[in-house]
Amino acid sequence: PYIQALVKLIETQSKTTLANWCVDYAGQRLLPIFEAGYPEDMRPRQALNAAREWLDGAIKLPQAKAVILACHAAAREAETNPAAQAAARAIGQSASTIHSVTHCIGLAAYGALAVAYDTLGTNVSWEQLERCAAGECGRMLEALRAVAVVNEPNPAKINWKC
């Protein structure tokens, strides 16, 4: 249910609104989780910066995509730290929203899990992790509501392919 509420609001917003929401939320909430585990690895931070630069019109999509792909590599390399790995995956998906709006759901899927792992660790039940993730998805929904455009004239056309 918490993902469904988020999806319903996502479907009413423009690609620009969604990309800004994802990048801002990932930067504020998830980047600190990744950087706590890998303080020297700047790839997730650089991916968020590249997405912001693209949104500002300062760089072209191919430039941004190359930096974002490096963030995905950082996630693969963080396999011994589940919270940091999930955070990097969420950051990569959030930044990728500039390319395809459907990537925005990666913020919820990976980001909520990153917070749950960071908060509870990995030696707890799936039910505990899911409750924590649900709470984080609620915070994501509130953050999107705060920036959502009422009666958005150009909502993104989303095909979730599921």
Disulfide bonds with the S-S distance in Angstrom:
none
